[in-house]
Amino acid sequence: MYSTFIHNGKNRHRHTTRLMEHKIKTILVDLSGTLHIENEEIPGSVEALKRLRNSKLNVKFVTNTTKESQRLLFERLRNLGFDIESREIFTSLTAAVKLIKQNSYRPLLMVDDRSLEDFKGIETKDANAVVVGLAPEKFQYNTLNQAFRLLMDGAPLIAIHKARYYRTGSGLSLGPGPFVTGLEYAADCKAEVVGKPEKAFFLSAVEEFQCHPNECIMIGDDVKDDIHGAQGCGMLGILVQTGKYRPNDEDKIDPKPFLTVRNFSEAVDKIISTSS
């Protein structure tokens, strides 16, 4: 079902040696496409997370998922068997709410209805900002035109993230990125992105652990938002060939991912073998 990436002996030794040179303290883990796809565990991920827990490294789950609230996402993961606590999940929705409150925005929320509980208490009447997440039902002409008119009147455009596509159970699907880009083009403006791959997002995620970026590893399936973003702020990136991964994705960024592996389980084994 999933593509494979095979290291030869020389590459395995080289990467293991390089990983041992870093005193890793914290592991950031993407969710959709890395641990699960909708309501299906990516094979081996539940057990791999248990092994990672036993390593005593800090673990935080970072996601751009905006299809559902943090509570619903947490319940989905627990139902799949993952050993996860709600407080360990850091979402781009959290970052968006923080920005909205800091600036007293009254947003036009183009987000999935299942995520609206994360915006509880935020005033939305007489909108003075546009917030875009993954909201297939909202990406139709009348709503997009309403957003366009607000932007033309000077309202800021906030993109919870700009992913081009993601994987569902039925295959690859458009993300919010193309719609954000369309609004940028039409209104001649630039969106403020709050989720991955923004540096502030990654640094906020590890702030509680009081560690440096070069002591952190990001594991994810999105070579640009997960890996390039994390490596851009000094972390190490491990690209998994599940979820939205496409052949040769690792060649699309510079520098290339620190490691490219078949799946989350293999990523965990690489980390444990050099941190024990």
Secondary structure, DSSP 8 states (H G I E B T S, - for coil): --------HHHHHHHHHHHHTS---EEEE--BTTTEETTEE-TTHHHHHHHHHHTT-EEEEEE---SS-HHHHHHHHHHTT----GGGEEEHHHHHHHHHHHHT--EEEES-GGGGGGGTT---SS--EEEE-S-GGG-SHHHHHHHHHHHHTT--EEES---SEEEETTEEEE-SHHHHHHHHHHHT---EE-STT-HHHHHHHHGGGT--GGGEEEEES-IIIIIIHHHHTT-EEEEESSTT--TTGGGGSSS--SEEESSHHHHHHHHHHHH-
